[in-house]
Amino acid sequence: MTVRLLTNIGRLWTGTDVCSNAAVLIHDDRIVWAGPASDLPQSVPGVIDDIVDVDHVENLGGGLVTPGLIDAHAHPVYAGNRWAELAMRTSGSSHSDIAAAGGGVASTVTVTRGTDPWTLCNAVRERLRHWIMSGTTTVEAKTGYHLTRDGELADIRMLRSLEGEPSMPRIHATFLAAHILPPEFFGRRREYVEAVRLWAGDAAAAGADSIDVYCDEGHFTPDEARVLLHAGKQAGLKTRMHACANERIGAAQVAAEMGCASADLLTHASNDDIKALAHVGVTATVCPGSALHGDRPTPPARAMLDHGVTLALGTDHNPGSCGITSMPVVIGLAVAMFGLSVTEALRAATLGGAAALRVGDRGSLAPGMMADIVLWDADHEGAFAWAFGLRALRVWRGGTPIQP
């Protein structure tokens, strides 16, 4: 039994409230109490083993403390890079030009399949380390670059194994075999959809939390998405969708129809899409980093909030378009690009992320919640809109300090 006290906090942003001269009391891996230090309970559950005086950390004068951030959309399981492809794209090359040169998602699939498991695991471990050291304590991590049964299941098991290592973030593993049609299934589309449908139960048994389907031109159709999401539900997986297609395809409407936990990217979302998501309580996960690089519209995040849609943020880290692993950068971009307030963006990166992942034990600093906590190099949350990558000074996962 461990009891830890964080005290002399200059500004505490709990997710639902803000207070000054604050303290947080932790029992094992949970928050026991958080609020003004003057109201600290007289009795605590045991003997306090560790007192952290935030006022003395790098002479901050108290500093800003928030819940650990949550990245609700990321693709960290891959090998190699596609930097040459990015250079081609920025020089005006078309998707067909890039594909003809051997680029695109299929090129990452080829490299990932050819990389030994040890090397792949080390690369993923290093990426996840970047997340937690920048203040992100939970990462939604998708598969989708093996596109074989054994490869996808091995990726899920690897993520579950990495989560148990010291200095790693919590992992929400998402099964994304429905990413693209793999080359060996060219001309046999129905066979691959049926194979993925059958793999859903195996993915759940291997430790996946969710199933995702990329519904867009060149990926999977609405009907295929319905089949695969239904199979995921039957296997006990949460459902989510890459819903970045235009209105003609109607991916966002399918996400609402299927009651997905989240609809992601939403670059072509219409007012009808937004109303449908709000009506059934689907969380909208938007990713400003990838919106910067694409040729799609910016997702209408402001309109989503105004219609009552719960908003989450993600890095959309992937080898083809976005290398961001810092949720503080994403928060700054969301303010600048989407017209969110700092409070709205920070809430989307905490409570919104928890809603997208359907986890009720994180995202805020309240009694009973996981003690995932970050001390920032600032004395006010407004610094997220200024720094575009605010520095995390200390990170605690489940009350345990993460070592630099």
GIJONOR-V525474 format. One record per helix or strand of 2 or more residues. SS is the DSSP state (@ for helix, = for strand). FROM is the first residue (numbers start at 0). LEN is the number of residues. If there is no record, write none. Layout:
SS|FROM|LEN + SS|FROM|LEN
//
This chain:
=|2|11 + =|17|10 + =|29|7 + @|36|3 + =|49|4 + @|53|3 + =|63|4 + =|68|6 + @|82|8 + @|94|6 + @|104|9 + @|116|17 + =|135|7 + @|148|15 + =|169|9 + @|182|3 + @|188|18 + =|209|6 + @|221|13 + =|237|5 + @|250|7 + =|261|3 + @|270|10 + =|282|4 + @|287|6 + @|300|6 + =|310|3 + =|316|2 + @|326|12 + @|341|7 + @|350|7 + =|372|4 + @|380|7 + =|391|6 + =|399|2
//
